Amino acid sequence: KDINEIKLTPKQRNFAEHYVDCGNGAEAYRRAYNVKPTTSNEVCAVKGSELLHNGNISVIIKDLRKQQADRFEITRSDVAQGYLEIINAWKRLMVLASKETLSKDEKQKFYLLKEMVKGSDYRGAYDSLAKMFGLNEPDKTQIDQTIKEIQVVINRGSNGGI
Protein backbone atom coordinates (compact mmCIF):
# COMPACT_ATOMS: atom_id res chain seq x y z
CA LYS A 1 0.00 0.00 0.00
CA ASP A 2 1.28 3.46 -0.89
CA ILE A 3 1.90 5.61 2.19
CA ASN A 4 -0.36 8.31 0.73
CA GLU A 5 -3.27 5.86 0.49
CA ILE A 6 -3.28 5.07 4.21
CA LYS A 7 -6.33 6.57 5.86
CA LEU A 8 -6.08 7.79 9.44
CA THR A 9 -8.39 9.99 11.45
CA PRO A 10 -6.93 13.39 12.36
CA LYS A 11 -6.46 12.18 15.96
CA GLN A 12 -4.69 9.00 14.81
CA ARG A 13 -2.37 11.06 12.62
CA ASN A 14 -1.78 13.45 15.51
CA PHE A 15 -1.01 10.47 17.78
CA ALA A 16 1.58 9.16 15.29
CA GLU A 17 3.26 12.56 15.10
CA HIS A 18 3.33 12.96 18.88
CA TYR A 19 4.65 9.41 19.28
CA VAL A 20 7.56 10.13 16.93
CA ASP A 21 8.20 13.33 18.87
CA CYS A 22 8.15 11.90 22.41
CA GLY A 23 8.54 8.11 21.97
CA ASN A 24 5.92 7.35 24.62
CA GLY A 25 2.56 5.86 23.66
CA ALA A 26 0.74 7.04 26.78
CA GLU A 27 2.01 10.60 26.43
CA ALA A 28 1.27 10.66 22.69
CA TYR A 29 -2.28 9.46 23.43
CA ARG A 30 -2.69 12.12 26.12
CA ARG A 31 -1.58 14.88 23.70
CA ALA A 32 -3.48 13.69 20.62
CA TYR A 33 -6.80 12.86 22.25
CA ASN A 34 -7.17 15.85 24.63
CA VAL A 35 -7.31 13.55 27.64
CA LYS A 36 -8.73 14.93 30.88
CA PRO A 37 -6.13 15.53 33.61
CA THR A 38 -8.01 13.05 35.82
CA THR A 39 -7.49 10.17 33.36
CA SER A 40 -5.07 7.64 34.85
CA ASN A 41 -1.69 6.85 33.32
CA GLU A 42 -2.75 3.21 33.04
CA VAL A 43 -5.70 4.09 30.82
CA CYS A 44 -3.47 6.27 28.62
CA ALA A 45 -0.87 3.49 28.43
CA VAL A 46 -3.47 0.92 27.32
CA LYS A 47 -5.03 3.25 24.75
CA GLY A 48 -1.58 4.25 23.45
CA SER A 49 -0.59 0.60 23.15
CA GLU A 50 -3.78 -0.19 21.24
CA LEU A 51 -3.03 2.61 18.79
CA LEU A 52 0.57 1.45 18.36
CA HIS A 53 -0.73 -2.01 17.40
CA ASN A 54 -2.86 -0.52 14.62
CA GLY A 55 -1.09 -1.48 11.38
CA ASN A 56 -1.85 1.77 9.56
CA ILE A 57 -0.58 3.87 12.46
CA SER A 58 2.59 1.75 12.67
CA VAL A 59 3.29 2.32 8.97
CA ILE A 60 2.83 6.08 9.37
CA ILE A 61 5.12 6.14 12.44
CA LYS A 62 7.79 4.26 10.51
CA ASP A 63 7.49 6.72 7.63
CA LEU A 64 7.59 9.76 9.94
CA ARG A 65 10.72 8.41 11.63
CA LYS A 66 12.38 7.91 8.26
CA GLN A 67 11.47 11.46 7.23
CA GLN A 68 12.91 12.76 10.49
CA ALA A 69 16.14 10.77 10.05
CA ASP A 70 16.43 12.01 6.46
CA ARG A 71 15.86 15.60 7.58
CA PHE A 72 18.66 15.35 10.14
CA GLU A 73 20.80 13.28 7.75
CA ILE A 74 21.37 10.64 10.40
CA THR A 75 21.71 6.94 9.73
CA ARG A 76 21.63 3.83 11.89
CA SER A 77 25.39 3.69 11.40
CA ASP A 78 25.78 7.21 12.83
CA VAL A 79 23.70 6.31 15.86
CA ALA A 80 25.57 3.05 16.40
CA GLN A 81 28.90 4.87 16.12
CA GLY A 82 27.80 7.36 18.78
CA TYR A 83 26.81 4.56 21.13
CA LEU A 84 30.12 2.80 20.53
CA GLU A 85 32.00 5.99 21.42
CA ILE A 86 30.17 6.10 24.77
CA ILE A 87 30.96 2.43 25.40
CA ASN A 88 34.63 2.86 24.51
CA ALA A 89 34.97 5.98 26.69
CA TRP A 90 33.54 4.00 29.61
CA LYS A 91 36.01 1.18 28.97
CA ARG A 92 38.91 3.67 28.97
CA LEU A 93 37.60 5.07 32.24
CA MET A 94 37.52 1.59 33.79
CA VAL A 95 41.10 0.89 32.65
CA LEU A 96 42.27 4.10 34.32
CA ALA A 97 40.24 3.35 37.46
CA SER A 98 41.84 -0.08 37.81
CA LYS A 99 45.40 1.29 37.92
CA GLU A 100 47.10 1.51 41.33
CA THR A 101 48.77 4.83 40.57
CA LEU A 102 48.00 7.40 37.92
CA SER A 103 50.23 9.98 36.34
CA LYS A 104 49.03 13.60 36.36
CA ASP A 105 47.95 13.23 32.70
CA GLU A 106 46.05 10.01 33.46
CA LYS A 107 44.30 11.65 36.43
CA GLN A 108 43.15 14.49 34.18
CA LYS A 109 41.84 11.99 31.61
CA PHE A 110 40.13 10.01 34.35
CA TYR A 111 38.24 13.00 35.76
CA LEU A 112 37.38 14.31 32.30
CA LEU A 113 35.98 10.92 31.23
CA LYS A 114 34.17 10.57 34.55
CA GLU A 115 32.40 13.88 33.93
CA MET A 116 31.59 12.98 30.32
CA VAL A 117 30.38 9.42 30.74
CA LYS A 118 28.20 8.00 33.47
CA GLY A 119 27.59 4.30 34.09
CA SER A 120 23.98 4.72 33.05
CA ASP A 121 25.15 6.15 29.70
CA TYR A 122 27.24 3.03 29.18
CA ARG A 123 24.40 0.64 30.00
CA GLY A 124 21.93 2.71 28.01
CA ALA A 125 24.23 2.68 24.98
CA TYR A 126 24.51 -1.12 25.14
CA ASP A 127 20.75 -1.50 25.57
CA SER A 128 20.06 0.85 22.67
CA LEU A 129 22.51 -0.94 20.38
CA ALA A 130 21.01 -4.31 21.29
CA LYS A 131 17.50 -3.02 20.59
CA MET A 132 18.59 -1.26 17.39
CA PHE A 133 20.05 -4.45 15.95
CA GLY A 134 17.35 -6.77 17.30
CA LEU A 135 19.72 -8.56 19.66
CA ASN A 136 17.13 -8.66 22.44
CA GLU A 137 14.72 -10.63 20.27
CA PRO A 138 14.64 -14.42 20.34
CA ASP A 139 16.66 -16.16 17.69
CA LYS A 140 14.51 -16.17 14.53
CA THR A 141 15.76 -19.58 13.38
CA GLN A 142 14.66 -21.07 16.70
CA ILE A 143 11.15 -19.65 16.26
CA ASP A 144 10.97 -20.82 12.62
CA GLN A 145 12.06 -24.33 13.66
CA THR A 146 9.37 -24.46 16.37
CA ILE A 147 6.70 -23.35 13.87
CA LYS A 148 7.78 -26.08 11.41
CA GLU A 149 7.63 -28.70 14.17
CA ILE A 150 4.12 -27.59 15.12
CA GLN A 151 3.03 -27.73 11.47
CA VAL A 152 4.37 -31.28 11.14
CA VAL A 153 2.43 -32.38 14.23
CA ILE A 154 -0.76 -30.71 12.95
CA ASN A 155 -0.36 -32.28 9.50
CA ARG A 156 0.14 -35.74 11.00
CA GLY A 157 -2.95 -35.31 13.15
CA SER A 158 -5.12 -34.22 10.22
CA ASN A 159 -4.03 -37.14 8.01
CA GLY A 160 -5.12 -39.80 10.45
CA GLY A 161 -1.68 -40.25 11.98
CA ILE A 162 0.22 -40.84 8.74
Backbone as a printed PyTorch tensor [residue, N CA C, xyz], in Angstrom:
tensor([[[  0.8450,  -1.1840,   0.0000],
         [  0.0000,   0.0000,   0.0000],
         [  0.8880,   1.2450,   0.0000]],

        [[  0.5620,   2.1860,  -0.8380],
         [  1.2840,   3.4570,  -0.8860],
         [  0.9960,   4.2350,   0.3980]],

        [[  2.0160,   4.8590,   0.9350],
         [  1.8950,   5.6090,   2.1890],
         [  0.8230,   6.6910,   2.1000]],

        [[  0.6370,   7.2550,   0.9170],
         [ -0.3640,   8.3120,   0.7340],
         [ -1.7880,   7.7760,   0.7120]],

        [[ -1.9420,   6.4660,   0.5320],
         [ -3.2730,   5.8560,   0.4930],
         [ -3.7630,   5.4420,   1.8780]],

        [[ -2.8990,   5.4910,   2.8640],
         [ -3.2800,   5.0700,   4.2100],
         [ -4.1810,   6.1260,   4.8380]],

        [[ -5.3400,   5.6670,   5.2710],
         [ -6.3280,   6.5720,   5.8600],
         [ -6.2460,   6.5050,   7.3860]],

        [[ -6.0480,   7.6670,   7.9890],
         [ -6.0820,   7.7930,   9.4410],
         [ -7.0170,   8.9410,   9.7910]],

        [[ -7.6150,   8.8480,  10.9680],
         [ -8.3850,   9.9920,  11.4500],
         [ -7.3860,  11.0860,  11.8350]],

        [[ -7.8460,  12.3190,  11.9290],
         [ -6.9270,  13.3870,  12.3560],
         [ -6.2740,  13.0900,  13.7140]],

        [[ -7.0320,  12.4950,  14.6410],
         [ -6.4630,  12.1780,  15.9570],
         [ -5.4230,  11.0660,  15.8560]],

        [[ -5.6730,  10.0600,  15.0020],
         [ -4.6880,   8.9960,  14.8150],
         [ -3.4000,   9.5560,  14.2170]],

        [[ -3.5390,  10.4200,  13.2440],
         [ -2.3730,  11.0570,  12.6220],
         [ -1.6140,  11.8880,  13.6620]],

        [[ -2.3660,  12.6370,  14.4530],
         [ -1.7840,  13.4520,  15.5100],
         [ -1.0420,  12.5680,  16.5210]],

        [[ -1.6500,  11.4220,  16.8640],
         [ -1.0110,  10.4670,  17.7760],
         [  0.3310,  10.0120,  17.2080]],

        [[  0.3430,   9.6320,  15.9330],
         [  1.5780,   9.1590,  15.2920],
         [  2.6630,  10.2310,  15.3540]],

        [[  2.2860,  11.4650,  15.0720],
         [  3.2610,  12.5630,  15.0980],
         [  3.7910,  12.8010,  16.5120]],

        [[  2.8940,  12.7770,  17.4930],
         [  3.3330,  12.9610,  18.8820],
         [  4.2040,  11.7890,  19.3350]],

        [[  3.8580,  10.5750,  18.8890],
         [  4.6540,   9.4090,  19.2790],
         [  6.0830,   9.5250,  18.7440]],

        [[  6.2210,   9.9490,  17.5040],
         [  7.5560,  10.1300,  16.9250],
         [  8.3050,  11.2170,  17.6990]],

        [[  7.5880,  12.2220,  18.1370],
         [  8.1990,  13.3300,  18.8710],
         [  8.6680,  12.9130,  20.2630]],

        [[  7.8150,  12.1810,  21.0100],
         [  8.1470,  11.8980,  22.4150],
         [  8.5440,  10.4430,  22.6800]],

        [[  8.1670,   9.5110,  21.7920],
         [  8.5420,   8.1080,  21.9680],
         [  7.7730,   7.3760,  23.0550]],

        [[  6.6840,   7.9560,  23.5430],
         [  5.9190,   7.3510,  24.6210],
         [  4.4530,   7.2810,  24.2030]],

        [[  3.9230,   6.0550,  24.1190],
         [  2.5570,   5.8610,  23.6560],
         [  1.5200,   6.5320,  24.5410]],

        [[  1.7000,   6.4360,  25.8610],
         [  0.7370,   7.0440,  26.7830],
         [  0.7340,   8.5640,  26.6360]],

        [[  1.9160,   9.1460,  26.5630],
         [  2.0090,  10.6040,  26.4280],
         [  1.4650,  11.0630,  25.0720]],

        [[  1.7740,  10.3130,  24.0200],
         [  1.2660,  10.6610,  22.6870],
         [ -0.2620,  10.5940,  22.6760]],

        [[ -0.8250,   9.5740,  23.3340],
         [ -2.2840,   9.4600,  23.4280],
         [ -2.8550,  10.6640,  24.1780]],

        [[ -2.2310,  10.9960,  25.2980],
         [ -2.6940,  12.1250,  26.1170],
         [ -2.7220,  13.4180,  25.2950]],

        [[ -1.6640,  13.6500,  24.5040],
         [ -1.5750,  14.8770,  23.6970],
         [ -2.5670,  14.8810,  22.5290]],

        [[ -2.6820,  13.7460,  21.8500],
         [ -3.4800,  13.6920,  20.6180],
         [ -4.9830,  13.6510,  20.8780]],

        [[ -5.3780,  13.0800,  21.9980],
         [ -6.8000,  12.8630,  22.2470],
         [ -7.3760,  13.7950,  23.3120]],

        [[ -6.6720,  14.8750,  23.6390],
         [ -7.1690,  15.8450,  24.6290],
         [ -7.7190,  15.1540,  25.8730]],

        [[ -6.9000,  14.3420,  26.4850],
         [ -7.3090,  13.5530,  27.6430],
         [ -7.4760,  14.4580,  28.8650]],

        [[ -8.4940,  14.1680,  29.6540],
         [ -8.7330,  14.9300,  30.8830],
         [ -7.5760,  14.6910,  31.8560]],

        [[ -7.2260,  15.6890,  32.6410],
         [ -6.1330,  15.5260,  33.6140],
         [ -6.4000,  14.4170,  34.6320]],

        [[ -7.6620,  14.0850,  34.8380],
         [ -8.0120,  13.0510,  35.8200],
         [ -7.8570,  11.6360,  35.2680]],

        [[ -7.6360,  11.5000,  33.9670],
         [ -7.4850,  10.1710,  33.3620],
         [ -6.1790,   9.5510,  33.8460]],

        [[ -6.2480,   8.2970,  34.2790],
         [ -5.0650,   7.6370,  34.8470],
         [ -4.0210,   7.3310,  33.7750]],

        [[ -2.7820,   7.2190,  34.2270],
         [ -1.6900,   6.8540,  33.3230],
         [ -1.9110,   5.4670,  32.7310]],

        [[ -2.5040,   4.5770,  33.5190],
         [ -2.7480,   3.2120,  33.0450],
         [ -3.6920,   3.2060,  31.8480]],

        [[ -4.7450,   4.0010,  31.9330],
         [ -5.6990,   4.0910,  30.8170],
         [ -4.9920,   4.6340,  29.5790]],

        [[ -4.2000,   5.6820,  29.7580],
         [ -3.4690,   6.2680,  28.6220],
         [ -2.4820,   5.2640,  28.0350]],

        [[ -1.8360,   4.4830,  28.9030],
         [ -0.8710,   3.4860,  28.4290],
         [ -1.5670,   2.4110,  27.6010]],

        [[ -2.7170,   1.9500,  28.0580],
         [ -3.4690,   0.9230,  27.3200],
         [ -3.9470,   1.4690,  25.9790]],

        [[ -4.5330,   2.6530,  26.0010],
         [ -5.0290,   3.2540,  24.7540],
         [ -3.8780,   3.5170,  23.7850]],

        [[ -2.7530,   4.0150,  24.2990],
         [ -1.5810,   4.2520,  23.4520],
         [ -1.0730,   2.9650,  22.8410]],

        [[ -1.0350,   1.9040,  23.6430],
         [ -0.5880,   0.6020,  23.1480],
         [ -1.5140,   0.0780,  22.0550]],

        [[ -2.8150,   0.2400,  22.2580],
         [ -3.7810,  -0.1910,  21.2370],
         [ -3.5370,   0.5380,  19.9190]],

        [[ -3.2870,   1.8330,  20.0030],
         [ -3.0320,   2.6130,  18.7860],
         [ -1.7270,   2.1780,  18.1200]],

        [[ -0.7150,   1.8800,  18.9210],
         [  0.5710,   1.4510,  18.3560],
         [  0.4580,   0.0970,  17.6540]],

        [[ -0.5210,  -0.7100,  18.0450],
         [ -0.7250,  -2.0110,  17.3970],
         [ -1.6030,  -1.9150,  16.1500]],

        [[ -2.0930,  -0.7390,  15.8460],
         [ -2.8600,  -0.5180,  14.6220],
         [ -1.8660,  -0.4770,  13.4600]],

        [[ -2.0300,  -1.3720,  12.4970],
         [ -1.0880,  -1.4800,  11.3820],
         [ -0.8850,  -0.1950,  10.6060]],

        [[ -1.9690,   0.5140,  10.3170],
         [ -1.8510,   1.7680,   9.5620],
         [ -1.0600,   2.8190,  10.3360]],

        [[ -1.3120,   2.9060,  11.6380],
         [ -0.5780,   3.8730,  12.4620],
         [  0.9000,   3.4990,  12.5060]],

        [[  1.1940,   2.2120,  12.6350],
         [  2.5920,   1.7510,  12.6660],
         [  3.3340,   2.1260,  11.3920]],

        [[  2.6650,   1.9730,  10.2560],
         [  3.2880,   2.3230,   8.9710],
         [  3.5760,   3.8220,   8.9160]],

        [[  2.6350,   4.6250,   9.3760],
         [  2.8280,   6.0820,   9.3730],
         [  3.9740,   6.4630,  10.3170]],

        [[  4.0320,   5.8470,  11.4940],
         [  5.1160,   6.1370,  12.4420],
         [  6.4650,   5.8030,  11.8200]],

        [[  6.5350,   4.6570,  11.1680],
         [  7.7920,   4.2610,  10.5150],
         [  8.1870,   5.2840,   9.4480]],

        [[  7.2120,   5.7340,   8.6700],
         [  7.4860,   6.7230,   7.6270],
         [  7.9060,   8.0660,   8.2310]],

        [[  7.2320,   8.4920,   9.2920],
         [  7.5860,   9.7580,   9.9410],
         [  9.0020,   9.7020,  10.5180]],

        [[  9.3570,   8.5550,  11.0920],
         [ 10.7200,   8.4050,  11.6320],
         [ 11.7570,   8.4880,  10.5180]],

        [[ 11.4460,   7.8650,   9.3880],
         [ 12.3760,   7.9110,   8.2560],
         [ 12.5280,   9.3410,   7.7600]],

        [[ 11.4070,  10.0590,   7.6570],
         [ 11.4670,  11.4650,   7.2350],
         [ 12.3150,  12.2860,   8.1980]],

        [[ 12.1420,  12.0260,   9.4840],
         [ 12.9070,  12.7580,  10.4910],
         [ 14.4020,  12.4400,  10.3740]],

        [[ 14.7340,  11.1700,  10.2050],
         [ 16.1390,  10.7750,  10.0530],
         [ 16.7340,  11.3980,   8.7990]],

        [[ 15.9580,  11.3980,   7.7110],
         [ 16.4340,  12.0120,   6.4600],
         [ 16.6620,  13.5120,   6.6420]],

        [[ 15.7570,  14.1600,   7.3590],
         [ 15.8580,  15.6020,   7.5760],
         [ 17.1270,  15.9400,   8.3680]],

        [[ 17.4640,  15.1050,   9.3370],
         [ 18.6600,  15.3520,  10.1440],
         [ 19.8960,  14.6760,   9.5600]],

        [[ 19.7100,  13.9890,   8.4270],
         [ 20.7980,  13.2820,   7.7510],
         [ 21.5420,  12.3620,   8.7160]],

        [[ 20.7760,  11.5780,   9.4660],
         [ 21.3690,  10.6430,  10.4050],
         [ 20.9900,   9.2270,   9.9980]],

        [[ 21.9440,   8.3300,  10.1090],
         [ 21.7120,   6.9400,   9.7330],
         [ 21.8590,   6.0470,  10.9630]],

        [[ 21.4470,   4.8060,  10.8120],
         [ 21.6350,   3.8290,  11.8890],
         [ 23.1120,   3.6990,  12.2260]],

        [[ 23.9460,   3.7820,  11.1960],
         [ 25.3870,   3.6850,  11.4030],
         [ 25.8940,   4.8420,  12.2720]],

        [[ 25.3940,   6.0510,  12.0170],
         [ 25.7820,   7.2130,  12.8290],
         [ 25.3960,   7.0070,  14.2950]],

        [[ 24.1840,   6.5280,  14.5020],
         [ 23.6970,   6.3070,  15.8620],
         [ 24.5330,   5.2310,  16.5420]],

        [[ 24.7700,   4.1320,  15.8400],
         [ 25.5720,   3.0450,  16.4020],
         [ 26.9740,   3.5370,  16.7420]],

        [[ 27.5570,   4.3390,  15.8720],
         [ 28.9010,   4.8730,  16.1210],
         [ 28.9140,   5.7330,  17.3830]],

        [[ 27.9010,   6.5380,  17.5680],
         [ 27.8050,   7.3620,  18.7760],
         [ 27.7270,   6.5110,  20.0340]],

        [[ 26.9130,   5.4560,  19.9840],
         [ 26.8100,   4.5560,  21.1340],
         [ 28.1500,   3.8750,  21.4040]],

        [[ 28.8290,   3.4560,  20.3480],
         [ 30.1240,   2.7980,  20.5260],
         [ 31.1520,   3.7430,  21.1420]],

        [[ 31.0910,   5.0130,  20.8060],
         [ 31.9980,   5.9910,  21.4180],
         [ 31.7530,   6.0920,  22.9210]],

        [[ 30.5010,   6.0690,  23.3380],
         [ 30.1740,   6.1000,  24.7680],
         [ 30.7150,   4.8480,  25.4500]],

        [[ 30.4930,   3.6980,  24.8310],
         [ 30.9560,   2.4330,  25.4020],
         [ 32.4740,   2.4250,  25.5250]],

        [[ 33.1690,   2.8540,  24.4830],
         [ 34.6320,   2.8580,  24.5120],
         [ 35.1800,   3.8600,  25.5240]],

        [[ 34.5330,   5.0030,  25.6800],
         [ 34.9660,   5.9790,  26.6890],
         [ 34.8260,   5.3800,  28.0850]],

        [[ 33.7380,   4.6500,  28.3160],
         [ 33.5380,   3.9980,  29.6130],
         [ 34.6160,   2.9470,  29.8490]],

        [[ 34.9550,   2.1910,  28.8260],
         [ 36.0100,   1.1760,  28.9650],
         [ 37.3440,   1.8300,  29.3110]],

        [[ 37.6660,   2.9530,  28.6560],
         [ 38.9140,   3.6700,  28.9720],
         [ 38.8890,   4.1590,  30.4190]],

        [[ 37.7530,   4.6180,  30.8670],
         [ 37.5990,   5.0710,  32.2440],
         [ 37.8570,   3.9220,  33.2180]],

        [[ 37.3320,   2.7450,  32.9110],
         [ 37.5200,   1.5920,  33.7910],
         [ 38.9840,   1.1370,  33.8190]],

        [[ 39.6720,   1.2310,  32.6880],
         [ 41.0990,   0.8860,  32.6500],
         [ 41.8730,   1.8340,  33.5610]],

        [[ 41.5900,   3.1170,  33.4620],
         [ 42.2690,   4.0970,  34.3190],
         [ 41.9270,   3.8650,  35.7930]],

        [[ 40.6800,   3.5580,  36.0730],
         [ 40.2440,   3.3540,  37.4570],
         [ 40.8970,   2.1290,  38.0840]],

        [[ 41.2620,   1.1490,  37.2740],
         [ 41.8390,  -0.0850,  37.8070],
         [ 43.3340,   0.0380,  38.1100]],

        [[ 43.9670,   1.1040,  37.6720],
         [ 45.4000,   1.2920,  37.9220],
         [ 45.6320,   1.6960,  39.3800]],

        [[ 46.7310,   1.1710,  39.9520],
         [ 47.0990,   1.5140,  41.3280],
         [ 47.4840,   2.9800,  41.4530]],

        [[ 48.3350,   3.4310,  40.5400],
         [ 48.7740,   4.8280,  40.5670],
         [ 48.5670,   5.4300,  39.1840]],

        [[ 48.2430,   6.6940,  39.1840],
         [ 48.0030,   7.3960,  37.9250],
         [ 48.9560,   8.5790,  37.8070]],

        [[ 49.4350,   8.7820,  36.5960],
         [ 50.2320,   9.9820,  36.3360],
         [ 49.2930,  11.1850,  36.3520]],

        [[ 49.8470,  12.3770,  36.3650],
         [ 49.0330,  13.5960,  36.3600],
         [ 48.1400,  13.6290,  35.1190]],

        [[ 48.6970,  13.2550,  33.9600],
         [ 47.9460,  13.2290,  32.7010],
         [ 46.8030,  12.2140,  32.7760]],

        [[ 47.0870,  11.0420,  33.3450],
         [ 46.0550,  10.0050,  33.4640],
         [ 44.9430,  10.4460,  34.4170]],

        [[ 45.3140,  11.1460,  35.4900],
         [ 44.3010,  11.6530,  36.4270],
         [ 43.3780,  12.6540,  35.7330]],

        [[ 43.9670,  13.5170,  34.9170],
         [ 43.1550,  14.4920,  34.1840],
         [ 42.1930,  13.7800,  33.2350]],

        [[ 42.7050,  12.7610,  32.5180],
         [ 41.8440,  11.9870,  31.6110],
         [ 40.7300,  11.2970,  32.3890]],

        [[ 41.1010,  10.7220,  33.5420],
         [ 40.1260,  10.0080,  34.3530],
         [ 38.9690,  10.9270,  34.7480]],

        [[ 39.2920,  12.0900,  35.2960],
         [ 38.2370,  12.9970,  35.7590],
         [ 37.4350,  13.5920,  34.5990]],

        [[ 38.0890,  13.8200,  33.4840],
         [ 37.3780,  14.3090,  32.3040],
         [ 36.3880,  13.2510,  31.8080]],

        [[ 36.8680,  12.0050,  31.6780],
         [ 35.9840,  10.9220,  31.2340],
         [ 34.8560,  10.6940,  32.2350]],

        [[ 35.1780,  10.7910,  33.5150],
         [ 34.1680,  10.5750,  34.5520],
         [ 33.0460,  11.6050,  34.4390]],

        [[ 33.4030,  12.8350,  34.1160],
         [ 32.3950,  13.8770,  33.9340],
         [ 31.5880,  13.6630,  32.6550]],

        [[ 32.2420,  13.1450,  31.6290],
         [ 31.5910,  12.9840,  30.3230],
         [ 30.6780,  11.7690,  30.2660]],

        [[ 31.0880,  10.6840,  30.9080],
         [ 30.3780,   9.4160,  30.7410],
         [ 29.9770,   8.8630,  32.1000]],

        [[ 28.7190,   8.6110,  32.2520],
         [ 28.1970,   7.9950,  33.4690],
         [ 27.9260,   6.5180,  33.1860]],

        [[ 27.8780,   5.7240,  34.2460],
         [ 27.5950,   4.3000,  34.0880],
         [ 26.2690,   4.0450,  33.3960]],

        [[ 25.2890,   4.8990,  33.6810],
         [ 23.9780,   4.7230,  33.0460],
         [ 24.0600,   4.9880,  31.5430]],

        [[ 24.9540,   5.9070,  31.1280],
         [ 25.1510,   6.1540,  29.6950],
         [ 25.6790,   4.8950,  29.0210]],

        [[ 26.6210,   4.2530,  29.6900],
         [ 27.2450,   3.0290,  29.1790],
         [ 26.1950,   1.9310,  29.0070]],

        [[ 25.4340,   1.6850,  30.0690],
         [ 24.4020,   0.6420,  30.0040],
         [ 23.3270,   1.0020,  28.9850]],

        [[ 22.9450,   2.2640,  28.9630],
         [ 21.9330,   2.7120,  28.0080],
         [ 22.3930,   2.5490,  26.5740]],

        [[ 23.6820,   2.8320,  26.3340],
         [ 24.2280,   2.6780,  24.9820],
         [ 24.1830,   1.2180,  24.5550]],

        [[ 24.5760,   0.3110,  25.4590],
         [ 24.5110,  -1.1210,  25.1400],
         [ 23.0720,  -1.5580,  24.8780]],

        [[ 22.1600,  -1.1350,  25.7450],
         [ 20.7510,  -1.5020,  25.5660],
         [ 20.2080,  -0.9810,  24.2420]],

        [[ 20.5460,   0.2560,  23.9190],
         [ 20.0580,   0.8530,  22.6720],
         [ 20.6250,   0.1520,  21.4510]],

        [[ 21.9130,  -0.2010,  21.4960],
         [ 22.5130,  -0.9420,  20.3770],
         [ 21.8500,  -2.3030,  20.2210]],

        [[ 21.6420,  -2.9890,  21.3420],
         [ 21.0130,  -4.3080,  21.2860],
         [ 19.6130,  -4.2130,  20.6920]],

        [[ 18.8570,  -3.2090,  21.1140],
         [ 17.5010,  -3.0220,  20.5880],
         [ 17.5490,  -2.6490,  19.1110]],

        [[ 18.4740,  -1.7500,  18.7630],
         [ 18.5940,  -1.2640,  17.3870],
         [ 18.8630,  -2.4000,  16.4060]],

        [[ 19.6840,  -3.3560,  16.8360],
         [ 20.0530,  -4.4520,  15.9460],
         [ 19.2640,  -5.7300,  16.2260]],

        [[ 18.2170,  -5.6280,  17.0450],
         [ 17.3500,  -6.7730,  17.2970],
         [ 17.9970,  -7.8740,  18.1060]],

        [[ 19.0120,  -7.5380,  18.8970],
         [ 19.7240,  -8.5630,  19.6560],
         [ 18.9680,  -9.0060,  20.8980]],

        [[ 17.9450,  -8.2720,  21.2910],
         [ 17.1290,  -8.6620,  22.4410],
         [ 16.0180,  -9.6310,  22.0450]],

        [[ 15.7910,  -9.7680,  20.7520],
         [ 14.7170, -10.6270,  20.2690],
         [ 15.1830, -12.0800,  20.2550]],

        [[ 14.2560, -13.0140,  20.4200],
         [ 14.6420, -14.4240,  20.3440],
         [ 15.2220, -14.7400,  18.9720]],

        [[ 16.0320, -15.7520,  18.9430],
         [ 16.6640, -16.1570,  17.6900],
         [ 15.5900, -16.5820,  16.6930]],

        [[ 15.5370, -15.9250,  15.5400],
         [ 14.5050, -16.1700,  14.5260],
         [ 14.5260, -17.6130,  14.0400]],

        [[ 15.7040, -18.1970,  13.8720],
         [ 15.7640, -19.5810,  13.3850],
         [ 15.1250, -20.5270,  14.3870]],

        [[ 15.2700, -20.2380,  15.6740],
         [ 14.6600, -21.0740,  16.6960],
         [ 13.1390, -21.0030,  16.5860]],

        [[ 12.6000, -19.8250,  16.3910],
         [ 11.1530, -19.6500,  16.2590],
         [ 10.6550, -20.3480,  14.9990]],

        [[ 11.3630, -20.1690,  13.8690],
         [ 10.9720, -20.8180,  12.6170],
         [ 10.9670, -22.3330,  12.7710]],

        [[ 11.9740, -22.8810,  13.4580],
         [ 12.0570, -24.3280,  13.6570],
         [ 10.8670, -24.8150,  14.4770]],

        [[ 10.5060, -24.0870,  15.5270],
         [  9.3680, -24.4610,  16.3650],
         [  8.0780, -24.4420,  15.5530]],

        [[  7.8940, -23.4390,  14.7100],
         [  6.7000, -23.3490,  13.8650],
         [  6.6320, -24.5480,  12.9270]],

        [[  7.7520, -24.9280,  12.3200],
         [  7.7760, -26.0800,  11.4130],
         [  7.4230, -27.3620,  12.1530]],

        [[  7.9460, -27.5130,  13.3840],
         [  7.6330, -28.7030,  14.1700],
         [  6.1420, -28.7630,  14.4940]],

        [[  5.5540, -27.6430,  14.8230],
         [  4.1200, -27.5930,  15.1240],
         [  3.3170, -27.9420,  13.8760]],

        [[  3.7350, -27.4370,  12.7110],
         [  3.0260, -27.7280,  11.4660],
         [  3.0910, -29.2160,  11.1350]],

        [[  4.2300, -29.8460,  11.3960],
         [  4.3680, -31.2820,  11.1360],
         [  3.4050, -32.0560,  12.0230]],

        [[  3.3280, -31.7020,  13.3020],
         [  2.4270, -32.3810,  14.2320],
         [  0.9790, -32.1920,  13.7980]],

        [[  0.6120, -30.9870,  13.3970],
         [ -0.7570, -30.7080,  12.9480],
         [ -1.0700, -31.5130,  11.6920]],

        [[ -0.1440, -31.5350,  10.7490],
         [ -0.3640, -32.2760,   9.5040],
         [ -0.5200, -33.7640,   9.7680]],

        [[  0.2630, -34.3120,  10.6680],
         [  0.1430, -35.7410,  10.9960],
         [ -1.2140, -36.0260,  11.6210]],

        [[ -1.6550, -35.1310,  12.4860],
         [ -2.9480, -35.3120,  13.1480],
         [ -4.1100, -35.2360,  12.1780]],

        [[ -4.0110, -34.3850,  11.1550],
         [ -5.1240, -34.2180,  10.2190],
         [ -5.1490, -35.3000,   9.1480]],

        [[ -4.0820, -36.0700,   9.0140],
         [ -4.0320, -37.1420,   8.0140],
         [ -4.2390, -38.5080,   8.6520]],

        [[ -4.8450, -38.5240,   9.8080],
         [ -5.1240, -39.7980,  10.4540],
         [ -3.8770, -40.4580,  11.0070]],

        [[ -2.8710, -39.6900,  11.3620],
         [ -1.6800, -40.2460,  11.9830],
         [ -0.6310, -40.7130,  11.0070]],

        [[ -0.7550, -40.3980,   9.7480],
         [  0.2180, -40.8370,   8.7450],
         [  1.4530, -39.9880,   8.8030]]])
